[in-house]
C-alpha cells in the first residue's frame, strides 16, 4: 500500500465535501486504515472544515 504524503495531498484547497468524499473513497475501497483517517480528521485544520458533516463521517468510519 502506498503511503500518502499529507503535505502533497493538501497542497490544493479542499472543500468540506471533498474531504468527506475522500473519507468515503478510502473506506469503500479499503485504501487506508481506519486509524489513519481518524488521525487525519483529528487535526485542527481538517476538523474545522468537516465538523458540520461529522454525522456522515461517523457513519463512514463505522463501515471500516
mmJSON file of the N, C-alpha and C atoms, coordinates in Angstrom:
{"data_MODEL":{"atom_site":{
"group_PDB":["ATOM","ATOM","ATOM","ATOM","ATOM","ATOM","ATOM","ATOM","ATOM","ATOM","ATOM","ATOM","ATOM","ATOM","ATOM","ATOM","ATOM","ATOM","ATOM","ATOM","ATOM","ATOM","ATOM","ATOM","ATOM","ATOM","ATOM","ATOM","ATOM","ATOM","ATOM","ATOM","ATOM","ATOM","ATOM","ATOM","ATOM","ATOM","ATOM","ATOM","ATOM","ATOM","ATOM","ATOM","ATOM","ATOM","ATOM","ATOM","ATOM","ATOM","ATOM","ATOM","ATOM","ATOM","ATOM","ATOM","ATOM","ATOM","ATOM","ATOM","ATOM","ATOM","ATOM","ATOM","ATOM","ATOM","ATOM","ATOM","ATOM","ATOM","ATOM","ATOM","ATOM","ATOM","ATOM","ATOM","ATOM","ATOM","ATOM","ATOM","ATOM","ATOM","ATOM","ATOM","ATOM","ATOM","ATOM","ATOM","ATOM","ATOM","ATOM","ATOM","ATOM","ATOM","ATOM","ATOM","ATOM","ATOM","ATOM","ATOM","ATOM","ATOM","ATOM","ATOM","ATOM","ATOM","ATOM","ATOM","ATOM","ATOM","ATOM","ATOM","ATOM","ATOM","ATOM","ATOM","ATOM","ATOM","ATOM","ATOM","ATOM","ATOM","ATOM","ATOM","ATOM","ATOM","ATOM","ATOM","ATOM","ATOM","ATOM","ATOM","ATOM","ATOM","ATOM","ATOM","ATOM","ATOM","ATOM","ATOM","ATOM","ATOM","ATOM","ATOM","ATOM","ATOM","ATOM","ATOM","ATOM","ATOM","ATOM","ATOM","ATOM","ATOM","ATOM","ATOM","ATOM","ATOM","ATOM","ATOM","ATOM","ATOM","ATOM","ATOM","ATOM","ATOM","ATOM","ATOM","ATOM","ATOM","ATOM","ATOM","ATOM","ATOM","ATOM","ATOM","ATOM","ATOM","ATOM","ATOM","ATOM","ATOM","ATOM","ATOM","ATOM","ATOM","ATOM","ATOM","ATOM","ATOM","ATOM","ATOM"],
"id":[1,2,3,4,5,6,7,8,9,10,11,12,13,14,15,16,17,18,19,20,21,22,23,24,25,26,27,28,29,30,31,32,33,34,35,36,37,38,39,40,41,42,43,44,45,46,47,48,49,50,51,52,53,54,55,56,57,58,59,60,61,62,63,64,65,66,67,68,69,70,71,72,73,74,75,76,77,78,79,80,81,82,83,84,85,86,87,88,89,90,91,92,93,94,95,96,97,98,99,100,101,102,103,104,105,106,107,108,109,110,111,112,113,114,115,116,117,118,119,120,121,122,123,124,125,126,127,128,129,130,131,132,133,134,135,136,137,138,139,140,141,142,143,144,145,146,147,148,149,150,151,152,153,154,155,156,157,158,159,160,161,162,163,164,165,166,167,168,169,170,171,172,173,174,175,176,177,178,179,180,181,182,183,184,185,186,187,188,189,190,191,192],
"type_symbol":["N","C","C","N","C","C","N","C","C","N","C","C","N","C","C","N","C","C","N","C","C","N","C","C","N","C","C","N","C","C","N","C","C","N","C","C","N","C","C","N","C","C","N","C","C","N","C","C","N","C","C","N","C","C","N","C","C","N","C","C","N","C","C","N","C","C","N","C","C","N","C","C","N","C","C","N","C","C","N","C","C","N","C","C","N","C","C","N","C","C","N","C","C","N","C","C","N","C","C","N","C","C","N","C","C","N","C","C","N","C","C","N","C","C","N","C","C","N","C","C","N","C","C","N","C","C","N","C","C","N","C","C","N","C","C","N","C","C","N","C","C","N","C","C","N","C","C","N","C","C","N","C","C","N","C","C","N","C","C","N","C","C","N","C","C","N","C","C","N","C","C","N","C","C","N","C","C","N","C","C","N","C","C","N","C","C","N","C","C","N","C","C"],
"label_atom_id":["N","CA","C","N","CA","C","N","CA","C","N","CA","C","N","CA","C","N","CA","C","N","CA","C","N","CA","C","N","CA","C","N","CA","C","N","CA","C","N","CA","C","N","CA","C","N","CA","C","N","CA","C","N","CA","C","N","CA","C","N","CA","C","N","CA","C","N","CA","C","N","CA","C","N","CA","C","N","CA","C","N","CA","C","N","CA","C","N","CA","C","N","CA","C","N","CA","C","N","CA","C","N","CA","C","N","CA","C","N","CA","C","N","CA","C","N","CA","C","N","CA","C","N","CA","C","N","CA","C","N","CA","C","N","CA","C","N","CA","C","N","CA","C","N","CA","C","N","CA","C","N","CA","C","N","CA","C","N","CA","C","N","CA","C","N","CA","C","N","CA","C","N","CA","C","N","CA","C","N","CA","C","N","CA","C","N","CA","C","N","CA","C","N","CA","C","N","CA","C","N","CA","C","N","CA","C","N","CA","C","N","CA","C","N","CA","C","N","CA","C","N","CA","C"],
"label_alt_id":[null,null,null,null,null,null,null,null,null,null,null,null,null,null,null,null,null,null,null,null,null,null,null,null,null,null,null,null,null,null,null,null,null,null,null,null,null,null,null,null,null,null,null,null,null,null,null,null,null,null,null,null,null,null,null,null,null,null,null,null,null,null,null,null,null,null,null,null,null,null,null,null,null,null,null,null,null,null,null,null,null,null,null,null,null,null,null,null,null,null,null,null,null,null,null,null,null,null,null,null,null,null,null,null,null,null,null,null,null,null,null,null,null,null,null,null,null,null,null,null,null,null,null,null,null,null,null,null,null,null,null,null,null,null,null,null,null,null,null,null,null,null,null,null,null,null,null,null,null,null,null,null,null,null,null,null,null,null,null,null,null,null,null,null,null,null,null,null,null,null,null,null,null,null,null,null,null,null,null,null,null,null,null,null,null,null,null,null,null,null,null,null],
"label_comp_id":["UNK","UNK","UNK","UNK","UNK","UNK","UNK","UNK","UNK","UNK","UNK","UNK","UNK","UNK","UNK","UNK","UNK","UNK","UNK","UNK","UNK","UNK","UNK","UNK","UNK","UNK","UNK","UNK","UNK","UNK","UNK","UNK","UNK","UNK","UNK","UNK","UNK","UNK","UNK","UNK","UNK","UNK","UNK","UNK","UNK","UNK","UNK","UNK","UNK","UNK","UNK","UNK","UNK","UNK","UNK","UNK","UNK","UNK","UNK","UNK","UNK","UNK","UNK","UNK","UNK","UNK","UNK","UNK","UNK","UNK","UNK","UNK","UNK","UNK","UNK","UNK","UNK","UNK","UNK","UNK","UNK","UNK","UNK","UNK","UNK","UNK","UNK","UNK","UNK","UNK","UNK","UNK","UNK","UNK","UNK","UNK","UNK","UNK","UNK","UNK","UNK","UNK","UNK","UNK","UNK","UNK","UNK","UNK","UNK","UNK","UNK","UNK","UNK","UNK","UNK","UNK","UNK","UNK","UNK","UNK","UNK","UNK","UNK","UNK","UNK","UNK","UNK","UNK","UNK","UNK","UNK","UNK","UNK","UNK","UNK","UNK","UNK","UNK","UNK","UNK","UNK","UNK","UNK","UNK","UNK","UNK","UNK","UNK","UNK","UNK","UNK","UNK","UNK","UNK","UNK","UNK","UNK","UNK","UNK","UNK","UNK","UNK","UNK","UNK","UNK","UNK","UNK","UNK","UNK","UNK","UNK","UNK","UNK","UNK","UNK","UNK","UNK","UNK","UNK","UNK","UNK","UNK","UNK","UNK","UNK","UNK","UNK","UNK","UNK","UNK","UNK","UNK"],
"label_asym_id":["A","A","A","A","A","A","A","A","A","A","A","A","A","A","A","A","A","A","A","A","A","A","A","A","A","A","A","A","A","A","A","A","A","A","A","A","A","A","A","A","A","A","A","A","A","A","A","A","A","A","A","A","A","A","A","A","A","A","A","A","A","A","A","A","A","A","A","A","A","A","A","A","A","A","A","A","A","A","A","A","A","A","A","A","A","A","A","A","A","A","A","A","A","A","A","A","A","A","A","A","A","A","A","A","A","A","A","A","A","A","A","A","A","A","A","A","A","A","A","A","A","A","A","A","A","A","A","A","A","A","A","A","A","A","A","A","A","A","A","A","A","A","A","A","A","A","A","A","A","A","A","A","A","A","A","A","A","A","A","A","A","A","A","A","A","A","A","A","A","A","A","A","A","A","A","A","A","A","A","A","A","A","A","A","A","A","A","A","A","A","A","A"],
"label_entity_id":["1","1","1","1","1","1","1","1","1","1","1","1","1","1","1","1","1","1","1","1","1","1","1","1","1","1","1","1","1","1","1","1","1","1","1","1","1","1","1","1","1","1","1","1","1","1","1","1","1","1","1","1","1","1","1","1","1","1","1","1","1","1","1","1","1","1","1","1","1","1","1","1","1","1","1","1","1","1","1","1","1","1","1","1","1","1","1","1","1","1","1","1","1","1","1","1","1","1","1","1","1","1","1","1","1","1","1","1","1","1","1","1","1","1","1","1","1","1","1","1","1","1","1","1","1","1","1","1","1","1","1","1","1","1","1","1","1","1","1","1","1","1","1","1","1","1","1","1","1","1","1","1","1","1","1","1","1","1","1","1","1","1","1","1","1","1","1","1","1","1","1","1","1","1","1","1","1","1","1","1","1","1","1","1","1","1","1","1","1","1","1","1"],
"label_seq_id":[1,1,1,2,2,2,3,3,3,4,4,4,5,5,5,6,6,6,7,7,7,8,8,8,9,9,9,10,10,10,11,11,11,12,12,12,13,13,13,14,14,14,15,15,15,16,16,16,17,17,17,18,18,18,19,19,19,20,20,20,21,21,21,22,22,22,23,23,23,24,24,24,25,25,25,26,26,26,27,27,27,28,28,28,29,29,29,30,30,30,31,31,31,32,32,32,33,33,33,34,34,34,35,35,35,36,36,36,37,37,37,38,38,38,39,39,39,40,40,40,41,41,41,42,42,42,43,43,43,44,44,44,45,45,45,46,46,46,47,47,47,48,48,48,49,49,49,50,50,50,51,51,51,52,52,52,53,53,53,54,54,54,55,55,55,56,56,56,57,57,57,58,58,58,59,59,59,60,60,60,61,61,61,62,62,62,63,63,63,64,64,64],
"pdbx_PDB_ins_code":[null,null,null,null,null,null,null,null,null,null,null,null,null,null,null,null,null,null,null,null,null,null,null,null,null,null,null,null,null,null,null,null,null,null,null,null,null,null,null,null,null,null,null,null,null,null,null,null,null,null,null,null,null,null,null,null,null,null,null,null,null,null,null,null,null,null,null,null,null,null,null,null,null,null,null,null,null,null,null,null,null,null,null,null,null,null,null,null,null,null,null,null,null,null,null,null,null,null,null,null,null,null,null,null,null,null,null,null,null,null,null,null,null,null,null,null,null,null,null,null,null,null,null,null,null,null,null,null,null,null,null,null,null,null,null,null,null,null,null,null,null,null,null,null,null,null,null,null,null,null,null,null,null,null,null,null,null,null,null,null,null,null,null,null,null,null,null,null,null,null,null,null,null,null,null,null,null,null,null,null,null,null,null,null,null,null,null,null,null,null,null,null],
"Cartn_x":[0.852,0.0,0.899,0.59,1.358,1.011,2.002,1.741,1.347,0.598,0.123,0.954,1.546,2.275,1.268,1.026,-0.005,0.231,1.475,1.748,1.385,1.742,1.412,-0.099,-0.748,-2.19,-2.954,-2.476,-3.215,-2.633,-1.841,-1.386,-2.54,-3.555,-4.735,-5.689,-6.557,-7.554,-8.709,-8.992,-10.047,-11.304,-12.402,-13.71,-14.178,-15.049,-15.542,-16.106,-16.845,-17.393,-16.291,-15.182,-14.055,-13.482,-13.377,-12.798,-13.71,-15.0,-15.946,-15.909,-15.839,-15.743,-14.445,-13.361,-12.077,-12.205,-12.844,-13.045,-13.908,-14.946,-15.802,-15.006,-14.179,-13.366,-12.41,-11.762,-10.813,-11.511,-12.714,-13.426,-13.993,-14.573,-15.201,-14.179,-13.025,-12.012,-10.93,-11.187,-10.23,-8.815,-8.732,-7.484,-6.62,-7.109,-6.314,-6.84,-6.115,-6.591,-7.522,-8.47,-9.399,-8.623,-7.594,-6.789,-6.16,-5.767,-5.169,-6.186,-7.41,-8.458,-8.813,-8.897,-9.197,-8.12,-6.876,-5.78,-5.884,-6.232,-6.376,-7.475,-8.621,-9.733,-9.583,-8.636,-8.37,-7.561,-6.938,-6.13,-7.043,-6.628,-7.485,-7.914,-7.026,-7.384,-8.485,-8.443,-9.489,-10.757,-10.611,-11.785,-12.602,-11.929,-12.651,-13.453,-13.028,-13.743,-14.916,-14.788,-15.799,-16.677,-16.53,-17.295,-18.796,-19.302,-20.736,-21.163,-20.217,-20.504,-20.169,-19.962,-19.475,-20.446,-21.727,-22.675,-22.355,-22.17,-21.827,-20.45,-19.492,-18.139,-18.17,-18.902,-19.007,-19.66,-20.648,-21.261,-20.219,-19.401,-18.374,-17.333,-16.971,-15.97,-16.475,-17.763,-18.324,-18.208,-18.161,-18.078,-16.667,-15.681,-14.292,-14.144],
"Cartn_y":[-1.175,0.0,1.24,2.156,3.391,4.302,5.007,5.958,7.302,8.044,9.344,10.423,11.291,12.426,13.544,13.855,14.843,16.197,16.648,17.965,17.979,16.931,16.855,16.769,16.0,15.804,17.099,17.929,19.138,20.404,20.251,21.435,22.13,21.381,22.008,22.435,23.356,23.797,22.81,22.222,21.219,21.851,21.487,21.871,20.767,21.081,20.051,18.825,19.039,17.911,17.029,17.638,16.871,15.946,16.46,15.669,14.509,14.756,13.675,12.628,13.071,12.127,11.323,11.972,11.276,10.185,10.503,9.508,8.357,8.689,7.656,6.735,7.306,6.505,5.607,6.18,5.386,4.208,4.45,3.366,2.352,2.821,1.918,0.966,1.466,0.659,0.137,0.284,-0.198,0.291,1.563,2.152,2.728,2.669,3.112,2.418,2.596,2.056,3.072,2.578,3.467,4.428,3.941,4.769,5.95,5.728,6.816,7.923,7.523,8.515,9.24,8.498,9.135,10.139,9.785,10.712,11.957,11.755,12.875,13.836,13.303,14.19,14.819,14.344,14.982,16.265,16.455,17.666,18.883,19.973,21.17,21.697,21.638,22.179,21.369,20.067,19.223,19.306,19.235,19.293,20.557,21.676,22.931,22.919,22.127,22.045,21.074,19.998,18.932,18.756,19.595,19.361,19.308,20.07,20.045,18.759,17.975,16.717,15.491,15.689,14.585,13.412,13.644,12.531,11.592,12.156,11.345,10.711,11.448,10.917,9.742,9.877,8.771,7.54,7.743,6.614,5.911,6.683,6.098,5.348,5.915,5.261,3.942,3.838,2.584,1.463,1.816,0.812,0.294,0.921,0.449,-0.912],
"Cartn_z":[0.0,0.0,0.0,-0.859,-0.948,0.221,0.697,1.774,1.175,1.931,1.482,2.163,1.371,1.903,2.151,3.409,3.756,3.104,3.094,2.516,1.036,0.333,-1.09,-1.296,-0.466,-0.575,-0.357,0.537,0.89,0.275,-0.775,-1.492,-2.189,-2.531,-3.136,-2.032,-2.347,-1.376,-1.412,-0.265,-0.168,0.401,-0.187,0.327,1.278,2.208,3.123,2.406,1.335,0.579,0.004,-0.414,-0.941,0.128,1.336,2.424,2.779,2.845,3.149,2.037,0.808,-0.308,-0.234,0.127,0.296,1.352,2.46,3.522,3.006,2.242,1.654,0.736,-0.13,-1.056,-0.29,0.715,1.496,2.181,2.688,3.373,2.385,1.308,0.329,-0.277,-0.62,-1.296,-0.356,0.956,1.947,1.62,1.287,0.811,1.93,3.141,4.282,5.527,6.583,7.86,8.5,9.251,9.96,10.86,11.5,12.404,11.676,10.418,9.636,9.376,9.045,8.794,10.091,11.182,12.469,12.846,12.59,12.874,11.992,10.747,9.821,10.264,10.652,10.995,12.376,13.164,14.462,14.324,13.172,13.008,12.974,13.591,13.656,12.291,11.315,10.001,9.327,9.454,8.865,9.697,10.999,11.878,11.618,11.439,11.229,9.929,8.976,7.705,7.732,8.504,8.391,9.62,10.623,11.851,11.591,10.623,10.34,9.629,9.165,8.481,9.336,10.618,11.447,11.539,11.4,11.399,10.244,9.069,7.889,8.033,8.52,8.691,9.665,10.751,11.711,11.099,10.235,9.523,8.655,7.976,7.132,7.952,9.095,9.939,10.5,10.749,11.244,10.225,8.95,7.878,7.654,8.247,8.089,8.683],
"occupancy":[1.0,1.0,1.0,1.0,1.0,1.0,1.0,1.0,1.0,1.0,1.0,1.0,1.0,1.0,1.0,1.0,1.0,1.0,1.0,1.0,1.0,1.0,1.0,1.0,1.0,1.0,1.0,1.0,1.0,1.0,1.0,1.0,1.0,1.0,1.0,1.0,1.0,1.0,1.0,1.0,1.0,1.0,1.0,1.0,1.0,1.0,1.0,1.0,1.0,1.0,1.0,1.0,1.0,1.0,1.0,1.0,1.0,1.0,1.0,1.0,1.0,1.0,1.0,1.0,1.0,1.0,1.0,1.0,1.0,1.0,1.0,1.0,1.0,1.0,1.0,1.0,1.0,1.0,1.0,1.0,1.0,1.0,1.0,1.0,1.0,1.0,1.0,1.0,1.0,1.0,1.0,1.0,1.0,1.0,1.0,1.0,1.0,1.0,1.0,1.0,1.0,1.0,1.0,1.0,1.0,1.0,1.0,1.0,1.0,1.0,1.0,1.0,1.0,1.0,1.0,1.0,1.0,1.0,1.0,1.0,1.0,1.0,1.0,1.0,1.0,1.0,1.0,1.0,1.0,1.0,1.0,1.0,1.0,1.0,1.0,1.0,1.0,1.0,1.0,1.0,1.0,1.0,1.0,1.0,1.0,1.0,1.0,1.0,1.0,1.0,1.0,1.0,1.0,1.0,1.0,1.0,1.0,1.0,1.0,1.0,1.0,1.0,1.0,1.0,1.0,1.0,1.0,1.0,1.0,1.0,1.0,1.0,1.0,1.0,1.0,1.0,1.0,1.0,1.0,1.0,1.0,1.0,1.0,1.0,1.0,1.0,1.0,1.0,1.0,1.0,1.0,1.0],
"B_iso_or_equiv":[0.0,0.0,0.0,0.0,0.0,0.0,0.0,0.0,0.0,0.0,0.0,0.0,0.0,0.0,0.0,0.0,0.0,0.0,0.0,0.0,0.0,0.0,0.0,0.0,0.0,0.0,0.0,0.0,0.0,0.0,0.0,0.0,0.0,0.0,0.0,0.0,0.0,0.0,0.0,0.0,0.0,0.0,0.0,0.0,0.0,0.0,0.0,0.0,0.0,0.0,0.0,0.0,0.0,0.0,0.0,0.0,0.0,0.0,0.0,0.0,0.0,0.0,0.0,0.0,0.0,0.0,0.0,0.0,0.0,0.0,0.0,0.0,0.0,0.0,0.0,0.0,0.0,0.0,0.0,0.0,0.0,0.0,0.0,0.0,0.0,0.0,0.0,0.0,0.0,0.0,0.0,0.0,0.0,0.0,0.0,0.0,0.0,0.0,0.0,0.0,0.0,0.0,0.0,0.0,0.0,0.0,0.0,0.0,0.0,0.0,0.0,0.0,0.0,0.0,0.0,0.0,0.0,0.0,0.0,0.0,0.0,0.0,0.0,0.0,0.0,0.0,0.0,0.0,0.0,0.0,0.0,0.0,0.0,0.0,0.0,0.0,0.0,0.0,0.0,0.0,0.0,0.0,0.0,0.0,0.0,0.0,0.0,0.0,0.0,0.0,0.0,0.0,0.0,0.0,0.0,0.0,0.0,0.0,0.0,0.0,0.0,0.0,0.0,0.0,0.0,0.0,0.0,0.0,0.0,0.0,0.0,0.0,0.0,0.0,0.0,0.0,0.0,0.0,0.0,0.0,0.0,0.0,0.0,0.0,0.0,0.0,0.0,0.0,0.0,0.0,0.0,0.0],
"pdbx_formal_charge":[null,null,null,null,null,null,null,null,null,null,null,null,null,null,null,null,null,null,null,null,null,null,null,null,null,null,null,null,null,null,null,null,null,null,null,null,null,null,null,null,null,null,null,null,null,null,null,null,null,null,null,null,null,null,null,null,null,null,null,null,null,null,null,null,null,null,null,null,null,null,null,null,null,null,null,null,null,null,null,null,null,null,null,null,null,null,null,null,null,null,null,null,null,null,null,null,null,null,null,null,null,null,null,null,null,null,null,null,null,null,null,null,null,null,null,null,null,null,null,null,null,null,null,null,null,null,null,null,null,null,null,null,null,null,null,null,null,null,null,null,null,null,null,null,null,null,null,null,null,null,null,null,null,null,null,null,null,null,null,null,null,null,null,null,null,null,null,null,null,null,null,null,null,null,null,null,null,null,null,null,null,null,null,null,null,null,null,null,null,null,null,null],
"auth_seq_id":[1,1,1,2,2,2,3,3,3,4,4,4,5,5,5,6,6,6,7,7,7,8,8,8,9,9,9,10,10,10,11,11,11,12,12,12,13,13,13,14,14,14,15,15,15,16,16,16,17,17,17,18,18,18,19,19,19,20,20,20,21,21,21,22,22,22,23,23,23,24,24,24,25,25,25,26,26,26,27,27,27,28,28,28,29,29,29,30,30,30,31,31,31,32,32,32,33,33,33,34,34,34,35,35,35,36,36,36,37,37,37,38,38,38,39,39,39,40,40,40,41,41,41,42,42,42,43,43,43,44,44,44,45,45,45,46,46,46,47,47,47,48,48,48,49,49,49,50,50,50,51,51,51,52,52,52,53,53,53,54,54,54,55,55,55,56,56,56,57,57,57,58,58,58,59,59,59,60,60,60,61,61,61,62,62,62,63,63,63,64,64,64],
"auth_comp_id":["UNK","UNK","UNK","UNK","UNK","UNK","UNK","UNK","UNK","UNK","UNK","UNK","UNK","UNK","UNK","UNK","UNK","UNK","UNK","UNK","UNK","UNK","UNK","UNK","UNK","UNK","UNK","UNK","UNK","UNK","UNK","UNK","UNK","UNK","UNK","UNK","UNK","UNK","UNK","UNK","UNK","UNK","UNK","UNK","UNK","UNK","UNK","UNK","UNK","UNK","UNK","UNK","UNK","UNK","UNK","UNK","UNK","UNK","UNK","UNK","UNK","UNK","UNK","UNK","UNK","UNK","UNK","UNK","UNK","UNK","UNK","UNK","UNK","UNK","UNK","UNK","UNK","UNK","UNK","UNK","UNK","UNK","UNK","UNK","UNK","UNK","UNK","UNK","UNK","UNK","UNK","UNK","UNK","UNK","UNK","UNK","UNK","UNK","UNK","UNK","UNK","UNK","UNK","UNK","UNK","UNK","UNK","UNK","UNK","UNK","UNK","UNK","UNK","UNK","UNK","UNK","UNK","UNK","UNK","UNK","UNK","UNK","UNK","UNK","UNK","UNK","UNK","UNK","UNK","UNK","UNK","UNK","UNK","UNK","UNK","UNK","UNK","UNK","UNK","UNK","UNK","UNK","UNK","UNK","UNK","UNK","UNK","UNK","UNK","UNK","UNK","UNK","UNK","UNK","UNK","UNK","UNK","UNK","UNK","UNK","UNK","UNK","UNK","UNK","UNK","UNK","UNK","UNK","UNK","UNK","UNK","UNK","UNK","UNK","UNK","UNK","UNK","UNK","UNK","UNK","UNK","UNK","UNK","UNK","UNK","UNK","UNK","UNK","UNK","UNK","UNK","UNK"],
"auth_asym_id":["A","A","A","A","A","A","A","A","A","A","A","A","A","A","A","A","A","A","A","A","A","A","A","A","A","A","A","A","A","A","A","A","A","A","A","A","A","A","A","A","A","A","A","A","A","A","A","A","A","A","A","A","A","A","A","A","A","A","A","A","A","A","A","A","A","A","A","A","A","A","A","A","A","A","A","A","A","A","A","A","A","A","A","A","A","A","A","A","A","A","A","A","A","A","A","A","A","A","A","A","A","A","A","A","A","A","A","A","A","A","A","A","A","A","A","A","A","A","A","A","A","A","A","A","A","A","A","A","A","A","A","A","A","A","A","A","A","A","A","A","A","A","A","A","A","A","A","A","A","A","A","A","A","A","A","A","A","A","A","A","A","A","A","A","A","A","A","A","A","A","A","A","A","A","A","A","A","A","A","A","A","A","A","A","A","A","A","A","A","A","A","A"],
"auth_atom_id":["N","CA","C","N","CA","C","N","CA","C","N","CA","C","N","CA","C","N","CA","C","N","CA","C","N","CA","C","N","CA","C","N","CA","C","N","CA","C","N","CA","C","N","CA","C","N","CA","C","N","CA","C","N","CA","C","N","CA","C","N","CA","C","N","CA","C","N","CA","C","N","CA","C","N","CA","C","N","CA","C","N","CA","C","N","CA","C","N","CA","C","N","CA","C","N","CA","C","N","CA","C","N","CA","C","N","CA","C","N","CA","C","N","CA","C","N","CA","C","N","CA","C","N","CA","C","N","CA","C","N","CA","C","N","CA","C","N","CA","C","N","CA","C","N","CA","C","N","CA","C","N","CA","C","N","CA","C","N","CA","C","N","CA","C","N","CA","C","N","CA","C","N","CA","C","N","CA","C","N","CA","C","N","CA","C","N","CA","C","N","CA","C","N","CA","C","N","CA","C","N","CA","C","N","CA","C","N","CA","C","N","CA","C","N","CA","C","N","CA","C","N","CA","C"],
"pdbx_PDB_model_num":[1,1,1,1,1,1,1,1,1,1,1,1,1,1,1,1,1,1,1,1,1,1,1,1,1,1,1,1,1,1,1,1,1,1,1,1,1,1,1,1,1,1,1,1,1,1,1,1,1,1,1,1,1,1,1,1,1,1,1,1,1,1,1,1,1,1,1,1,1,1,1,1,1,1,1,1,1,1,1,1,1,1,1,1,1,1,1,1,1,1,1,1,1,1,1,1,1,1,1,1,1,1,1,1,1,1,1,1,1,1,1,1,1,1,1,1,1,1,1,1,1,1,1,1,1,1,1,1,1,1,1,1,1,1,1,1,1,1,1,1,1,1,1,1,1,1,1,1,1,1,1,1,1,1,1,1,1,1,1,1,1,1,1,1,1,1,1,1,1,1,1,1,1,1,1,1,1,1,1,1,1,1,1,1,1,1,1,1,1,1,1,1]
}}}
